[in-house]
């Protein structure tokens, strides 16, 4: 992925990169120094508004408040002193940042400032945080869905393998109600269940002397 990396060249000799606060001399690139985040924002703001008298309130808003931070006059004075010392170490005088009494500060116009924009590759660690968070959210949703499928499968397998309860077992009382027939002819075997009941009732109503010899006994139902 490609991105834009902006550099400022101060007085043709000093490179300043606001992205990470790196500042170095053109002849000593391996000897970079790094400003703090607030110092880097402050120097970049001065460079972009050089030649203008900037009030403290405007600086507070641009460097701290717009990022959800707060500062004070004492803190601002300390950062101004730090920038002056850093620029002096690179051969620039303390007059680069001028104090305007009761008004604010002025970045000198005596220095030449050149802006250079270069394309550079952005590594995975530099990708927007929102993209990484989106991937994490999708991964969590997939894991939850997979867990749900596993739970449903376990529940179904348990339901199928669960044996019938005792209430579904054949009644022991029913086993005591037996009707024993012997020597039944082929015609009675073809009767439907309802016809068999009618046939048994008809036989019971007959007189004793007419009782068929084929029916030996019928055990009573104890239910």
N, CA and C of each residue as an Amber inpcrd file, in Angstrom:
protein
   669
   0.8480000  -1.1810000   0.0000000   0.0000000   0.0000000   0.0000000
   0.8890000   1.2390000   0.0000000   0.5310000   2.2530000  -0.8230000
   1.3330000   3.4500000  -0.9440000   0.7450000   4.5740000  -0.0990000
   1.6550000   5.4180000   0.4560000   1.2370000   6.5670000   1.2470000
   2.1230000   7.7500000   0.9380000   1.7570000   8.9150000   1.4620000
   2.5120000  10.1360000   1.2300000   3.2830000  10.4730000   2.4930000
   4.5970000  10.6540000   2.3300000   5.4580000  11.0280000   3.4440000
   5.9960000  12.4200000   3.1590000   5.6310000  13.3870000   4.0060000
   5.9850000  14.7740000   3.7630000   7.2100000  15.1580000   4.5820000
   8.1400000  15.8350000   3.9360000   9.3370000  16.3500000   4.5800000
   9.3750000  17.8620000   4.4320000   9.9830000  18.4950000   5.4080000
  10.3180000  19.9110000   5.2940000  11.8380000  20.0330000   5.2690000
  12.3460000  20.8060000   4.3420000  13.7800000  21.0890000   4.2950000
  13.9700000  22.5180000   4.7800000  14.6030000  22.6670000   5.9230000
  14.7800000  23.9710000   6.5540000  16.1780000  24.4960000   6.2300000
  16.1870000  25.6710000   5.6280000  17.4460000  26.3430000   5.3050000
  18.3770000  25.4530000   4.4750000  17.7910000  24.5920000   3.6430000
  18.5050000  23.7470000   2.6860000  19.4390000  22.7180000   3.3290000
  19.4550000  22.5990000   4.6260000  20.3860000  21.6920000   5.2810000
  19.7350000  20.7460000   6.2910000  18.5720000  21.1220000   6.8110000
  17.9440000  20.3510000   7.8770000  16.6420000  19.7350000   7.3640000
  16.5390000  18.4470000   7.5350000  15.3220000  17.7260000   7.1570000
  14.4580000  17.5130000   8.4000000  13.1670000  17.7330000   8.2180000
  12.2100000  17.5140000   9.3150000  11.0260000  16.7350000   8.7620000
  10.7120000  15.6040000   9.4270000   9.6090000  14.7430000   8.9980000
   8.5390000  14.7250000  10.0910000   7.4430000  15.4330000   9.9200000
   6.4070000  15.5280000  10.9640000   5.7560000  14.1900000  11.3200000
   5.7570000  13.2200000  10.4000000   5.0430000  11.9590000  10.6480000
   5.5410000  11.2690000  11.9090000   6.8350000  11.2620000  12.1300000
   7.3950000  10.6180000  13.3190000   8.2960000  11.5440000  14.1270000
   8.3440000  12.8270000  13.7520000   9.1330000  13.8020000  14.4960000
  10.6250000  13.7280000  14.2440000  11.0480000  13.0150000  13.1830000
  12.4800000  12.8780000  12.8940000  13.0300000  14.1800000  12.3300000
  14.2120000  14.5480000  12.8020000  14.9060000  15.7320000  12.3060000
  16.3890000  15.3930000  12.2110000  17.0120000  15.7350000  11.0820000
  18.4120000  15.3840000  10.8760000  19.0590000  16.3300000   9.8710000
  20.3640000  16.3280000   9.8970000  21.1360000  17.1330000   8.9690000
  21.2960000  16.3840000   7.6540000  21.3060000  17.0920000   6.5720000
  21.3680000  16.4570000   5.2630000  22.6210000  15.6180000   5.0860000
  23.6920000  15.9740000   5.7920000  24.9610000  15.2450000   5.6800000
  25.0970000  14.1560000   6.7420000  24.1240000  14.0100000   7.6250000
  24.2080000  13.0030000   8.6990000  22.8390000  12.3640000   8.9050000
  22.3860000  11.6690000   7.8880000  21.0500000  11.0610000   7.9600000
  20.9820000   9.9700000   9.0190000  22.1130000   9.3320000   9.3080000
  22.1250000   8.2740000  10.3150000  22.0750000   8.8170000  11.7370000
  22.1440000  10.1130000  11.9050000  22.1360000  10.7210000  13.2400000
  20.8170000  11.4660000  13.4760000  19.7250000  10.8120000  13.1820000
  18.4110000  11.4340000  13.3580000  18.1070000  11.6400000  14.8360000
  17.3870000  12.6880000  15.1130000  16.8230000  12.9230000  16.4370000
  15.3040000  12.9480000  16.2850000  14.6200000  12.5830000  17.3480000
  13.1610000  12.4810000  17.2640000  12.5180000  13.3810000  18.3110000
  11.6540000  14.2490000  17.8200000  10.9070000  15.1290000  18.7060000
   9.7160000  14.3800000  19.2970000   9.2220000  14.8720000  20.4240000
   7.9980000  14.3090000  20.9880000   6.8290000  14.6530000  20.0640000
   5.7080000  13.9810000  20.2740000   4.5520000  14.1840000  19.4050000
   4.0740000  15.6340000  19.4340000   3.9840000  16.2090000  20.6270000
   3.5320000  17.6000000  20.7390000   4.5550000  18.5470000  20.1210000
   5.8540000  18.2930000  20.3460000   6.8970000  19.1560000  19.7670000
   6.8650000  19.0860000  18.2480000   6.6390000  17.8950000  17.6970000
   6.5770000  17.7470000  16.2420000   5.3880000  18.5060000  15.6610000
   4.2300000  18.4040000  16.3190000   3.0510000  19.1450000  15.8390000
   3.2720000  20.6480000  15.9420000   3.9520000  21.0620000  17.0060000
   4.1950000  22.4960000  17.2040000   5.1280000  23.0400000  16.1340000
   6.2310000  22.3420000  15.8380000   7.1580000  22.8120000  14.8200000
   6.5050000  22.8180000  13.4420000   5.7380000  21.7860000  13.1170000
   5.0480000  21.7460000  11.8240000   4.0550000  22.8930000  11.7070000
   3.3730000  23.2150000  12.8040000   2.4070000  24.3220000  12.7740000
   3.1250000  25.6500000  12.5690000   4.2720000  25.8430000  13.2070000
   5.0500000  27.0650000  13.0100000   5.5120000  27.1940000  11.5560000
   5.9890000  26.0850000  10.9830000   6.4790000  26.1220000   9.6060000
   5.3550000  26.4670000   8.6310000   4.1890000  25.8770000   8.8290000
   3.0580000  26.1330000   7.9300000   2.5380000  27.5600000   8.0540000
   2.7930000  28.2040000   9.1890000   2.3020000  29.5710000   9.4040000
   3.4540000  30.5450000   9.6350000   4.5900000  30.2510000   9.0530000
   5.7430000  31.1250000   9.2600000   5.4670000  32.5160000   8.6920000
   5.9900000  33.4870000   9.3960000   5.7340000  34.8720000   9.0200000
   4.4720000  35.4300000   9.6420000   3.6780000  34.5800000  10.3230000
   2.4450000  35.0380000  10.9710000   2.6530000  35.0910000  12.4950000
   2.0540000  36.0650000  13.1130000   2.0650000  36.1170000  14.5780000
   0.9060000  35.2520000  15.0770000   1.2660000  34.2120000  15.7970000
   0.2760000  33.2190000  16.2290000   0.0430000  33.3740000  17.7260000
  -1.2050000  33.5200000  18.1160000  -1.5330000  33.6770000  19.5370000
  -1.4240000  32.3320000  20.2570000  -1.3370000  32.4040000  21.5590000
  -1.2620000  31.1910000  22.3700000  -2.5410000  30.3590000  22.2490000
  -3.6770000  31.0500000  22.1960000  -4.9480000  30.3260000  22.1060000
  -5.0230000  29.5010000  20.8190000  -4.5440000  30.0610000  19.7150000
  -4.5540000  29.3220000  18.4490000  -3.6220000  28.1170000  18.5260000
  -2.4810000  28.2920000  19.1600000  -1.5380000  27.1800000  19.3020000
  -2.1230000  26.0870000  20.1840000  -2.7630000  26.4790000  21.2800000
  -3.3850000  25.4870000  22.1710000  -4.3770000  24.6170000  21.3950000
  -5.1900000  25.2740000  20.5730000  -6.2160000  24.5370000  19.8220000
  -5.5870000  23.6290000  18.7660000  -4.6040000  24.1310000  18.0310000
  -4.0260000  23.3700000  16.9140000  -3.1730000  22.1960000  17.3810000
  -2.4600000  22.3680000  18.5000000  -1.4970000  21.3600000  18.9270000
  -2.0710000  20.4090000  19.9640000  -2.9930000  20.8740000  20.8080000
  -3.4790000  20.0290000  21.9050000  -4.9870000  19.7770000  21.8610000
  -5.7760000  20.8460000  21.8370000  -7.2170000  20.6850000  22.0270000
  -7.8800000  19.8790000  20.9110000  -7.4430000  20.0240000  19.6900000
  -8.0600000  19.2780000  18.5850000  -7.7850000  17.7890000  18.6830000
  -6.8460000  17.4040000  19.5270000  -6.5250000  15.9930000  19.7570000
  -7.0510000  15.5090000  21.1120000  -7.9380000  16.3140000  21.7150000
  -8.5340000  15.9250000  22.9870000  -7.6310000  16.1430000  24.1730000
  -6.6150000  17.0160000  24.0450000  -5.6700000  17.2650000  25.1240000
  -5.7910000  18.7060000  25.6020000  -5.1580000  18.9720000  26.7400000
  -5.1610000  20.3270000  27.2930000  -3.7290000  20.7170000  27.6440000
  -3.4720000  22.0160000  27.6080000  -2.1380000  22.5100000  27.9280000
  -2.2710000  23.8210000  28.6980000  -1.1290000  24.4010000  29.0370000
  -1.0970000  25.6550000  29.7960000   0.0210000  26.5260000  29.2530000
   0.0600000  27.7680000  29.7000000   1.1070000  28.6870000  29.2500000
   2.4900000  28.1790000  29.6500000   2.6030000  27.6280000  30.8490000
   3.8880000  27.1210000  31.3050000   4.3590000  25.9550000  30.4330000
   3.4380000  25.0420000  30.0960000   3.7970000  23.9060000  29.2410000
   4.2060000  24.3810000  27.8560000   3.4890000  25.3550000  27.3090000
   3.8290000  25.8810000  25.9890000   5.2110000  26.5180000  26.0050000
   5.5260000  27.2720000  27.0490000   6.8510000  27.8940000  27.1540000
   7.9540000  26.8440000  27.1770000   7.7030000  25.7350000  27.8550000
   8.7030000  24.6700000  27.9130000   8.9270000  24.0510000  26.5310000
   7.8510000  23.8220000  25.7870000   7.9980000  23.2650000  24.4460000
   8.7080000  24.2360000  23.5070000   8.4400000  25.5340000  23.6410000
   9.1260000  26.5300000  22.8120000  10.6260000  26.5090000  23.1020000
  10.9960000  26.4320000  24.3660000  12.4170000  26.3800000  24.7420000
  13.0850000  25.1190000  24.1920000  12.3760000  23.9920000  24.2390000
  12.9220000  22.7430000  23.7200000  13.1690000  22.8350000  22.2190000
  12.2410000  23.4230000  21.4740000  12.4170000  23.5660000  20.0260000
  13.5840000  24.4950000  19.7070000  13.7280000  25.5540000  20.4440000
  14.8370000  26.4820000  20.2020000  16.1790000  25.7910000  20.4160000
  16.3040000  24.9850000  21.4690000  17.5580000  24.2830000  21.7240000
  17.8460000  23.2530000  20.6330000  16.7880000  22.5640000  20.1910000
  16.9690000  21.5490000  19.1450000  17.4360000  22.1940000  17.8440000
  16.8050000  23.2820000  17.4590000  17.1930000  23.9710000  16.2260000
  18.5910000  24.5750000  16.3500000  18.9400000  25.0350000  17.5520000
  20.2830000  25.5820000  17.7670000  21.3400000  24.4920000  17.6140000
  21.0120000  23.2590000  18.0180000  21.9540000  22.1560000  17.8580000
  22.2390000  21.8600000  16.3880000  21.3080000  22.2260000  15.5140000
  21.5060000  22.0180000  14.0830000  22.0360000  23.2760000  13.3930000
  22.5020000  24.2240000  14.1740000  23.1320000  25.4130000  13.6010000
  22.2040000  26.5770000  13.3820000  20.9510000  26.4850000  13.8250000
  20.0160000  27.6050000  13.6930000  19.9530000  28.3700000  15.0050000
  19.9030000  29.7000000  14.9250000  19.9070000  30.5260000  16.1240000
  18.5750000  30.4950000  16.8490000  18.6090000  31.0100000  18.0680000
  17.3940000  31.0400000  18.8890000  16.3550000  32.0020000  18.3330000
  16.7500000  32.8700000  17.4150000  15.8230000  33.8530000  16.8600000
  14.8400000  33.2400000  15.8580000  15.0090000  31.9450000  15.5610000
  14.1080000  31.2990000  14.6000000  12.6630000  31.3870000  15.0810000
  12.4630000  31.1630000  16.3800000  11.1210000  31.3090000  16.9670000
  11.1600000  32.5440000  17.8630000  10.4730000  33.5760000  17.4530000
  10.4940000  34.8400000  18.1810000   9.2620000  34.9480000  19.0840000
   9.4660000  35.5100000  20.2530000   8.3520000  35.7500000  21.1800000
   7.8550000  37.1690000  20.9860000   6.5660000  37.3200000  20.7460000
   5.9220000  38.6350000  20.6240000   5.2100000  38.8980000  21.9440000
   5.7130000  39.8170000  22.7580000   5.1500000  40.0240000  24.0990000
   3.6420000  40.2710000  24.0690000   2.9530000  39.5760000  24.9970000
   1.5060000  39.7210000  25.1990000   0.6880000  39.3840000  23.9480000
   1.3120000  38.7500000  22.9950000   0.5930000  38.4040000  21.7580000
   0.7370000  36.9380000  21.4050000   1.9730000  36.4900000  21.1880000
   2.1750000  35.1090000  20.7960000   3.5860000  34.8900000  20.2970000
   3.7040000  34.1430000  19.1710000   5.0160000  33.7680000  18.6520000
   5.0340000  33.9500000  17.1380000   6.2760000  34.0610000  16.6190000
   6.4780000  34.2640000  15.1820000   7.6390000  33.3870000  14.7290000
   7.3810000  32.5620000  13.7190000   8.4530000  31.7480000  13.1360000
   9.1060000  32.5610000  12.0300000  10.4340000  32.6440000  12.0750000
  11.1810000  33.5490000  11.2030000  10.9600000  33.2420000   9.7240000
  10.8980000  34.3190000   8.9360000  10.7790000  34.1920000   7.4810000
  12.1420000  34.2760000   6.8040000  13.1910000  34.4220000   7.6160000
  14.5320000  34.5110000   7.0450000  15.0400000  33.1580000   6.5670000
  14.4170000  32.0870000   7.0310000  14.8020000  30.7430000   6.6250000
  14.0140000  30.3200000   5.3940000  14.6490000  29.5630000   4.5390000
  13.9450000  28.9970000   3.3870000  13.3560000  27.6460000   3.7830000
  12.1130000  27.4630000   3.4320000  11.4160000  26.2130000   3.7420000
  10.9580000  25.5810000   2.4330000  11.3390000  24.3380000   2.2380000
  10.9300000  23.5830000   1.0500000  10.1350000  22.3650000   1.5010000
   9.0150000  22.1410000   0.8540000   8.1740000  20.9890000   1.1800000
   8.3690000  19.9100000   0.1300000   8.6600000  18.7040000   0.5990000
   8.8870000  17.5700000  -0.2890000   7.9180000  16.4640000   0.0940000
   7.2200000  15.9310000  -0.9060000   6.2970000  14.8250000  -0.6870000
   6.8150000  13.6040000  -1.4310000   6.9770000  12.5190000  -0.7020000
   7.4920000  11.2880000  -1.2800000   6.5250000  10.1490000  -1.0120000
   6.3770000   9.2560000  -2.0020000   5.5630000   8.0630000  -1.8200000
   6.3940000   7.0110000  -1.1150000   5.7820000   6.3160000  -0.2100000
   6.4770000   5.2610000   0.5100000   5.5210000   4.1230000   0.7720000
   6.0700000   2.9410000   0.9690000   5.2610000   1.7510000   1.2450000
   4.8170000   1.7660000   2.6880000   3.5670000   1.4490000   2.8980000
   3.0140000   1.3680000   4.2420000   2.9460000  -0.0960000   4.6450000
   3.5810000  -0.4640000   5.7140000   3.5760000  -1.8410000   6.1930000
   2.2440000  -2.1710000   6.8250000   2.0830000  -3.4600000   7.1320000
   0.8280000  -3.8910000   7.7510000   0.5880000  -3.1970000   9.0830000
   1.6530000  -2.9230000   9.8230000   1.4970000  -2.2820000  11.1270000
   1.0290000  -0.8590000  11.0000000   1.1520000  -0.2550000   9.7900000
   0.7310000   1.1170000   9.5920000  -0.6610000   1.2220000   9.0180000
  -1.3100000   0.1030000   8.7750000  -2.6680000   0.1370000   8.2560000
  -3.5930000   0.7430000   9.2990000  -4.6830000   1.3620000   8.8340000
  -5.6070000   1.9820000   9.7820000  -6.0980000   0.9950000  10.8240000
  -6.2000000   1.4740000  12.0510000  -6.6250000   0.6080000  13.1530000
  -8.0410000   0.1040000  12.9480000  -8.8800000   0.9230000  12.3020000
 -10.2660000   0.5080000  12.0820000 -10.3380000  -0.7380000  11.2050000
  -9.4200000  -0.8820000  10.2440000  -9.4230000  -2.0650000   9.3820000
  -9.0890000  -3.3160000  10.1810000  -8.0990000  -3.2340000  11.0620000
  -7.7440000  -4.3840000  11.8880000  -8.8930000  -4.7490000  12.8220000
  -9.5510000  -3.7390000  13.3650000 -10.6840000  -4.0150000  14.2500000
 -11.8240000  -4.6790000  13.4940000 -12.0120000  -4.2970000  12.2430000
 -13.0790000  -4.9240000  11.4390000 -12.7840000  -6.3970000  11.1990000
 -11.5210000  -6.7120000  10.8970000 -11.1460000  -8.1120000  10.7050000
 -11.3540000  -8.9190000  11.9870000 -11.0050000  -8.3330000  13.1320000
 -11.1920000  -9.0360000  14.4010000 -12.6660000  -9.3010000  14.6640000
 -13.5130000  -8.3120000  14.3620000 -14.9490000  -8.4850000  14.5800000
 -15.5100000  -9.5960000  13.6930000 -15.0720000  -9.6440000  12.4240000
 -15.5380000 -10.7070000  11.5310000 -15.0760000 -12.0790000  12.0090000
 -13.8430000 -12.1450000  12.5060000 -13.3330000 -13.4220000  13.0060000
 -14.1260000 -13.8890000  14.2220000 -14.4580000 -12.9780000  15.1280000
 -15.2440000 -13.3380000  16.3020000 -16.6330000 -13.8210000  15.8990000
 -17.2470000 -13.1450000  14.9300000 -18.5740000 -13.5730000  14.4680000
 -18.5160000 -14.9840000  13.8810000 -17.4620000 -15.2800000  13.1240000
 -17.3220000 -16.6190000  12.5430000 -17.1520000 -17.6720000  13.6280000
 -16.3620000 -17.3640000  14.6420000 -16.1530000 -18.3200000  15.7320000
 -17.4460000 -18.5660000  16.5060000 -18.2220000 -17.4980000  16.7730000
 -19.5010000 -17.6610000  17.4620000 -20.4590000 -18.5320000  16.6380000
 -20.4870000 -18.2990000  15.3220000 -21.3630000 -19.0820000  14.4530000
 -20.9550000 -20.5470000  14.4540000 -19.6440000 -20.8140000  14.4010000
 -19.1480000 -22.1870000  14.4320000 -19.4940000 -22.8730000  15.7480000
 -19.3660000 -22.1500000  16.8540000 -19.7200000 -22.7110000  18.1570000
 -21.2050000 -23.0320000  18.2320000 -22.0310000 -22.1630000  17.6420000
 -23.4740000 -22.4090000  17.6380000 -23.8100000 -23.6770000  16.8690000
 -23.1610000 -23.8960000  15.7300000 -23.4040000 -25.1150000  14.9600000
 -23.0210000 -26.3550000  15.7490000 -21.9040000 -26.2890000  16.4690000
 -21.4740000 -27.4340000  17.2710000 -22.4920000 -27.7410000  18.3710000
 -22.9840000 -26.7050000  19.0420000 -23.9650000 -26.9130000  20.1120000
 -25.2600000 -27.5070000  19.5800000 -25.7030000 -27.0280000  18.4060000
 -26.9260000 -27.5760000  17.8150000 -26.7370000 -29.0430000  17.4540000
 -25.5590000 -29.3880000  16.9030000 -25.2890000 -30.7820000  16.5670000
 -25.2870000 -31.6800000  17.7900000 -24.6910000 -31.2230000  18.8920000
 -24.6870000 -32.0100000  20.1220000 -26.0900000 -32.1950000  20.6610000
 -26.9050000 -31.1440000  20.6000000 -28.2750000 -31.2330000  21.1160000
 -29.1000000 -32.2250000  20.3010000 -28.9410000 -32.2120000  18.9730000
 -29.7040000 -33.1330000  18.1380000 -29.2740000 -34.5780000  18.3750000
 -27.9630000 -34.8040000  18.4690000 -27.4900000 -36.1640000  18.6960000
 -27.9450000 -36.7030000  20.0410000 -28.0260000 -35.8710000  21.0380000
 -28.4930000 -36.3120000  22.3590000 -29.9870000 -36.6220000  22.3270000
 -30.7520000 -35.8070000  21.5690000 -32.1950000 -36.0420000  21.4850000
 -32.4900000 -37.3760000  20.8160000 -31.7020000 -37.7250000  19.7780000
 -31.9440000 -38.9830000  19.0630000 -31.5740000 -40.1890000  19.9090000
 -30.5010000 -40.0760000  20.6770000 -30.0080000 -41.2060000  21.4540000
 -30.6810000 -41.3620000  22.8010000 -31.5590000 -40.4560000  23.2110000
 -32.2160000 -40.5460000  24.5170000 -33.2410000 -41.6730000  24.5060000
 -33.1680000 -42.6630000  25.4080000 -34.1340000 -43.7770000  25.4180000
 -35.5100000 -43.3230000  25.8650000 -36.4930000 -44.1000000  25.5000000
 -37.8460000 -43.7840000  25.9030000 -37.9670000 -43.8700000  27.4110000
 -38.7730000 -43.0190000  27.9750000 -38.9720000 -43.0160000  29.4230000
 -39.8140000 -44.2080000  29.8430000 -39.8540000 -44.4170000  31.1320000
 -40.5990000 -45.5620000  31.6610000 -42.0790000 -45.4890000  31.3590000
 -42.5620000 -44.2260000  31.1270000 -43.9960000 -44.0870000  30.8610000
 -44.3860000 -44.7040000  29.5340000 -43.3950000 -44.9100000  28.6460000
 -43.6930000 -45.4890000  27.3530000 -43.5170000 -47.0110000  27.3530000
 -43.0770000 -47.6070000  28.4560000 -42.9110000 -49.0470000  28.5010000
 -44.2800000 -49.7290000  28.5510000 -44.3830000 -50.9150000  28.0220000
 -45.6870000 -51.6280000  28.0340000 -46.1730000 -51.8270000  29.4550000
 -47.4330000 -51.6170000  29.6460000 -48.0170000 -51.7580000  30.9730000
 -47.9450000 -53.2040000  31.4460000 -47.4990000 -53.3580000  32.7000000
 -47.4360000 -54.6990000  33.2610000 -48.8240000 -55.2880000  33.4510000
 -49.8400000 -54.4210000  33.6570000 -51.2020000 -54.9080000  33.8520000
 -51.7380000 -55.5390000  32.5750000 -51.2400000 -54.9360000  31.4260000
 -51.7610000 -55.4620000  30.1660000 -51.3010000 -56.8830000  29.9300000
 -50.1060000 -57.2070000  30.4920000 -49.6070000 -58.5530000  30.2940000
 -50.4640000 -59.5950000  31.0160000 -51.1820000 -59.1400000  32.0640000
 -52.0140000 -60.0690000  32.8230000 -53.3300000 -60.3730000  32.1330000
 -53.6830000 -59.5220000  31.1720000 -54.9530000 -59.7040000  30.4680000
 -54.6960000 -60.5580000  29.2380000 -54.7790000 -61.8510000  29.3750000
 -54.4790000 -62.7830000  28.2910000 -55.7400000 -63.5430000  27.9100000
 -55.8750000 -63.7250000  26.6390000 -56.9560000 -64.5580000  26.1130000
 -56.3020000 -65.6800000  25.3300000 -56.4690000 -66.8990000  25.7930000
 -55.8160000 -68.0320000  25.1450000 -56.8290000 -68.7810000  24.2910000
 -56.5210000 -68.9680000  23.0460000 -57.3500000 -69.7190000  22.1120000
 -56.5400000 -70.9120000  21.6380000 -57.2030000 -71.9870000  21.4690000
 -56.5210000 -73.1670000  20.9470000 -57.3660000 -73.7800000  19.8530000
 -56.7190000 -74.3900000  18.9390000 -57.3660000 -75.1020000  17.8520000
 -58.3300000 -74.2020000  17.0900000 -57.8810000 -72.9680000  16.8690000
 -58.7330000 -72.0400000  16.1140000 -58.6190000 -72.3860000  14.6470000
 -59.7560000 -72.4400000  13.9650000 -59.7070000 -72.8020000  12.5600000
 -59.1950000 -71.6510000  11.7150000 -58.9340000 -71.9450000  10.4830000
 -58.3520000 -70.9460000   9.5910000 -59.2920000 -69.7860000   9.3490000
 -60.5700000 -70.0100000   9.4390000 -61.5080000 -68.9220000   9.1880000
 -61.4280000 -67.8390000  10.2300000 -61.2950000 -68.2370000  11.5280000
 -61.2290000 -67.2230000  12.5850000 -59.9310000 -66.4430000  12.5390000
 -58.8630000 -67.0270000  11.9860000 -57.5880000 -66.2960000  11.9030000
 -57.6620000 -65.1410000  10.9330000 -58.5850000 -65.2540000   9.9670000
 -58.6980000 -64.1930000   8.9820000 -59.6040000 -63.0570000   9.4260000
 -60.2700000 -63.2130000  10.5710000 -61.1570000 -62.1620000  11.0410000
 -60.3560000 -60.9450000  11.4790000 -60.9080000 -59.7760000  11.2730000
 -60.2540000 -58.5430000  11.7630000 -60.3820000 -58.4830000  13.2650000
 -59.6570000 -57.6100000  13.8630000 -59.6540000 -57.4970000  15.3290000
 -61.0370000 -57.2000000  15.8470000 -61.7510000 -56.2840000  15.1810000
 -63.0920000 -55.9370000  15.6570000 -64.0460000 -57.1170000  15.5270000
 -63.9060000 -57.9090000  14.4810000 -64.7620000 -59.0700000  14.2860000
 -64.4790000 -60.1330000  15.3310000 -63.1870000 -60.2240000  15.7500000
 -62.8450000 -61.2000000  16.7820000 -63.5500000 -60.8670000  18.0980000
 -63.6230000 -59.5590000  18.4210000 -64.3030000 -59.1570000  19.6530000
 -65.7800000 -59.5210000  19.5750000 -66.3930000 -59.2310000  18.4010000
 -67.8030000 -59.5750000  18.2400000 -67.9980000 -61.0970000  18.3440000
 -67.0670000 -61.8430000  17.7560000 -67.1630000 -63.2970000  17.7860000
 -67.0770000 -63.8240000  19.2110000 -66.1880000 -63.2640000  20.0130000
 -66.0370000 -63.6890000  21.3950000 -67.2970000 -63.3630000  22.1980000
 -67.8760000 -62.1450000  21.9160000 -69.0990000 -61.7490000  22.6380000
 -70.2460000 -62.6980000  22.2970000 -70.3410000 -63.0500000  21.0350000
 -71.4050000 -63.9480000  20.6000000 -71.2520000 -65.3200000  21.2550000
 -70.0540000 -65.7940000  21.3690000 -69.8220000 -67.1020000  21.9880000
 -70.1900000 -67.0700000  23.4600000 -69.8840000 -65.9650000  24.1540000
 -70.1900000 -65.8610000  25.5800000 -71.6810000 -65.8760000  25.8340000
 -72.4880000 -65.3470000  24.8660000 -73.9350000 -65.2720000  25.0620000
 -74.6410000 -66.6080000  24.7920000 -73.9350000 -67.5370000  24.1460000
 -74.5640000 -68.8190000  23.8490000 -74.7420000 -69.6490000  25.1250000
 -75.7180000 -70.5200000  25.1540000 -75.8740000 -71.4450000  26.2910000
 -74.6720000 -72.3410000  26.4070000 -74.5470000 -72.9300000  27.5630000
 -73.3750000 -73.7660000  27.8430000 -73.3080000 -74.9510000  26.9150000
 -74.4780000 -75.5110000  26.5900000 -74.4400000 -76.7100000  25.7860000
 -74.0080000 -76.4360000  24.3610000 -74.1250000 -75.1740000  23.9140000
 -73.7230000 -74.8310000  22.5440000 -72.3310000 -74.2700000  22.4710000
 -71.5760000 -74.2140000  23.5350000 -70.2270000 -73.6060000  23.5410000
 -69.3070000 -74.4510000  22.6740000 -68.6090000 -73.8510000  21.7460000
 -67.7260000 -74.6230000  20.8470000 -66.6390000 -75.2900000  21.6450000
 -66.2920000 -76.4480000  21.1930000 -65.2660000 -77.2150000  21.9040000
 -63.8810000 -76.6740000  21.6400000 -63.7650000 -75.8490000  20.6000000
 -62.4310000 -75.3520000  20.2440000 -61.9050000 -74.3460000  21.2630000
 -62.8050000 -73.5920000  21.9760000 -62.3510000 -72.5500000  22.9270000
 -62.1930000 -73.2290000  24.2590000 -61.0220000 -73.3140000  24.7650000
 -60.7350000 -73.9900000  26.0140000 -60.9280000 -73.0670000  27.1960000
 -60.3160000 -71.8940000  27.2210000 -60.4440000 -70.9780000  28.3720000
 -60.0670000 -69.5800000  27.9540000 -60.4760000 -68.6440000  28.7640000
 -60.1410000 -67.2190000  28.5870000 -59.8250000 -66.6750000  29.9650000
 -58.6220000 -66.2470000  30.1660000 -58.2450000 -65.7030000  31.4870000
 -58.8010000 -64.3210000  31.6460000 -59.3860000 -63.9800000  32.7840000
 -59.9880000 -62.6390000  32.9980000 -58.9180000 -61.5670000  33.0440000
 -59.2900000 -60.3310000  32.6920000 -58.3860000 -59.1670000  32.7320000
 -58.4500000 -58.5920000  34.1050000 -57.3410000 -58.4850000  34.7390000
 -57.2730000 -58.0330000  36.1370000 -57.1980000 -56.5430000  36.2510000
 -57.2240000 -55.7790000  35.1400000 -57.1080000 -54.3240000  35.2130000
 -58.2970000 -53.7430000  35.9340000
